[in-house]
Amino acid sequence: PPTIVTLQELLSYPTMQDLEAGSQAKPWGEARLPYLIMLKKGALILEPWDPMIDQEFEIEENELKGKVLPVAEPFSRLWLDEGVWRPVGH
């Protein structure tokens, strides 16, 4: 679900004390929402931290299967493939 801060941003705070100190000094700004792109087969979600979120680009659906990321790899895109959301690279 969309939040004011993303989990990626929270990774920069190793402890709760660091997070509390950082949150008092940070201007949070507007909430950033994911962007859903409907595909012929499935869909693609661009997370707010994706480097291409504000740019136009083409998605090659036939290449997505080869871009699926391994477990625990950072991601900014989720691909809906036959009912399963899979993290994919750029």
Secondary structure, DSSP 8 states (H G I E B T S, - for coil): ---SS-HHHHTT--SHHHHHHHHHH----S----EEEE-SSSEEEE-TT-TTTTS-----GGGGGGGB--TT---SEEEEETTEEEEE--
